[in-house]
Amino acid sequence: MGTADDVWDDFDQLVANADTVSPWAGADNDRRFAPDLGLLARLLAVPLRHGTASRTGLPAKAIDVWLSAELRRAGFDPDAVWPRPVRPRVMPAEIARLLEVLPRNERERLLGRLSAARSPAGVVSSESTVLGKAYHKQVDVVMASWARGPELLVSTKRMDSSFSNNLLNRIEESYGDAKNLRARHPLAVLGYVFAVRSTVMDSDRLIFERLKDLLQKLAEEDDAYDATALAVLRWDDSAVSQAGFSVEVVADVVPDTLRIGRFLGRAIDLMLARTPVDLHVLARERREGRRIG
């Protein structure tokens, strides 16, 4: 069984080797976000291959790592999107820019302190925590800066079993979390991604239908989520230890309104619409397929 460090090292290697070209396809008004589902499938396989239990949270981290990689591929500031592809996973972009201009010895010394187990509280972290109206909420994927505050807040959930007992409860909890964050951050784009194993379609078909319905409704309220998505994951437990093992992301059972490419496209469009045109210039250029600056 692999350690958490083993899993993260594999995540980082896969992301480092992934395609970095613009994710937008099509011309003019027909441009759409084309997600790298191959990378997602490879990331999802990592915790399974290492035998990592769901209770560690690492299987769900594969989705967080992928979403942040896709946002960087879309042209957003790599250090402003968390989790980062290097340690510390959560570190303000402003600190990253400071590190870039320091002399090498000073940079390595400061980065060593920031990456240590007892790093300065409130400066860097392994998790993103955001204050809402009533309480702090751990948010899985964040884009933020000191000057602009949170611009994107995405919560991700994953469930591989016990669907009838817990699945709908997860959705109910998300309503309160969205309203808590929306009240304090009205201009931030709020997203919700739910990943479920394909066995739910065999064992709890009605639960699966209700899941799709509830996820769609989560994005219909003005004070809840701006975009929601569903990812259905399929794999063979007996093949986990085999070379080339991968996880299939089953797209054809998901409504168009909940597909992950549409989710990312909508989230990016809203972020760009809610900021001035001279911000996120590279992301705008990739979105529109033309030079701006």
N, C-alpha and C positions, 0 to 999 in steps of 0.2 A: 504493500500500500504506500502510495506516494505522500509526501508532506505538502502542506500549503505552499511552501516555497517552490516545490517541484511543479505544482500546478501553475503558479504564477509565472515561473520561468518559461513554461511551455506556451502559456498565453502570450507572453511578451515576444517570444520567438516567432509565433505565427503572425502576430500583428506586424512585426518588423519586416517580414517577408511578403506581406500582402500587397495587393495592387493599390497604388495611390493615385490613379488617374481619376478624373472627375466622374462622379456617379450618375451624372445627368445624361439622359439619352433623348434623342428626338430633336426636332427643329422648331424654332419659333414658339408658337403657342401650344405646341404638343409635347413639350419637354416633360419628362417624368423621371423620378428617382429610381434607378436600377440598383437594388441592394446586392451586395456581395454575399449571397446565401452560401456560397462554397466556404468562405471564411467562417461564417456563423456555424456551419455544420462541423468544421474542424475544431473550432473552439469548444463547442458543446461536447465533443468526444473526449476532450482532455480529462475532466474530472472523472468520467466513467472509466476511462482507461487506467487511471490511477487508483480506482476503487474508493473515491472520496464520497463520504456519506452526505446525504442531503442536508442533514442538520448542521454541517459546517458552513453552509451558505455558499460554498465554492461552485457547485453546479449552476446556481443562479448567476454567479459572477460572470460566467461565460457570456451571457446576454449583455451585461453591463459593458464588458470589455468590447464587445462587437459594436454596440451602439455608439460608444465613444470613438471607436476607430472610424465608423462611417461618418460621423460628424467632422472629424479631422479631414477625411477624404473629401468632404463637401466644401472644405476651404476655411473652416473656422480655426481660430488660434489654438494650436495643439495643447498649449499649457493652460488654456482657459476651460478646456473640456476635461471633466473628471469622470471616471478614474483615468489618470495619466498612464502612458505605456511604460513608465519607469517609476521607481520609488523616489520620493514619496508619491503615493497615488493621488493625494489631494494636496495641492500646493498652489497658492495664488500665482497667476501669470506674472504679476509684478515682481515677485520674488525670483521667479525663473529668469526674468530679464536682468535682474540685478546680478544673479550668478553668472550670466553670460559675459558681463563686462568686468568682472573681478579678475585679478591676476590668478594664474592657475593654482598656485599654492593656497591662496585665500579661498578660492572657489571650492577646492576639494575639501578644505578644512570645514567650511561652513556647510557644504552639502553633507559631509559626514555627520555633523551634529544634527542636521535636519532629518537625516535618515535613521538616526539612532532610535533604539527602542524607547528611550526617554527624551523624545524631541520636545521642543517648547510647546506648551499647551496653547491651542488656538491658532498656531501658525501653520502646521502641516498635520495631516491625519491619514489614516487608512480608509476612512469613511467620510462621506459628506453629510453633515447635519445642518438643517436649515430651520430657523425659527419661523413658525406660522403665527396666526393670530392668537392661539391659545396654548400651543405647546411646540417643542422642538420635534422635528421629524427627520429621521434618516432618509435621505433621498439617494437613489442608486446611481443615477447619471445626472450630472449638473454641468451647466455652462454659466460661468459667473466671472465678475471682475470687481475690484474695489470701486471703480468709478461708476459702473452700471448696475451693480448688484446681480442677483440671479436673473438670467435671461431664459434658461431652460431648466426645468425640473422634471425628471422622468423617474417614475417608480416602476420597478419590475417585480414580477412574481413568477414563481415556477412551481408546478405541482406534477409529480410523477405517479402518485398513487393516492388512495383514500379520498377519492373524488367526492363521493356522496357525503362524507363527514365534514370536509373542510373547504371545498372549493367555493361554494357560494358565500361562505363567511368571509373569505378573503375579499370578495367583490364588495360586500357590504361595508367592510372596514375602509375600503378605498374612498367611499363617498365622503366620509368625515375627514379623511386626510386631505382630499382635494380642496374642500371648503376651507380647512384650516390654512393651507398654503395660499389659496387664492385671495383670502381676505387681506393678507399682509403684502402679497406680491401680485397685484392685479395685472401687470403688464408681462409677467413671466409666462412663458409657454409651458403649460402643464401637460405631461403625457403619462400614459399608463400602458405597459406591455405585459401581457399574461402569456406564459409559455406552459403548455400542458402536454403530457405524453399521449400519443395517439391511442393508447389502450382505453382511454375514456370513451371513445366512440363505440367500443365493443361492450364494455361493462356498464356504462352509464350514459347511454345515448341521449336521454332526456336532459340529464345534467349538462351535457355538451351543448345541446340546443339552447338551454337557458343561459349558459355561459356566453355564447355568442350574442344573445339578445341583450343581456345586461351590459356587456362591454360596449355595444353600440349605443345604449342609452346613457352610459357614463359620459359620452362626448356630446350629448345633446343639451346639457344644462349650461347656462352662461357662467355659473360660478363653480363649475367642476372642471373636467379635463377638456383641453382643446383637441386632443387626438388620443385614440386608443388603438391597440393592436393585439392580435392573437397569433401566436406561433404554435403550431402543432408539430411535435417532435416524435420521430419514429426510429427505433433501433432494436436490434436483436441482442438480448442479454448474453446469449451463448457465443456471440462474435466479438465481445468486448476485448478479449485478450488477443485477437487475431491481428496480424499486420494489415494496415490500411483501414482499420475500423473507423467508421464515420457515423454521424447521426444525420438522418434525412429530415429536412424541413418540408413538411407536407403543405403545399400551397393551395391545392385545388379544393380543399375542404373548408377553406376560410373565405368568408364574403369579401368582396372587393373593398368594402368600407373598413375592414379590419386588417387588411394586408400590410405587412411591415414596410414595404416600399412606399405605399400611400401615406402611412404614418410619418415616416421620415420626411417625405416631401412636404406634407402639411405643416409639420413642426418647423421646418426650415423656412418655409414661406411666411409663416407667422412671425418668426424671429426677425426676419428681414423687414417685414412690414412694420414692426414695432420699434425699429431703430432708424436713425437718419441714414441717408444713402452713402455717406462717407465713412460709415462703419461697416465692418465685415466685407470689405471690397472684394477680396478673393472669392468669398462664398457667393457674392452677387454675380461676379463674372462667370463662375462655374454654373450657377443657376440659369443665367441668361444666355450663356454661350457666346459672350462677346466681351471686349475690353471696356472697362469703365474708367479706371484710373490711369 
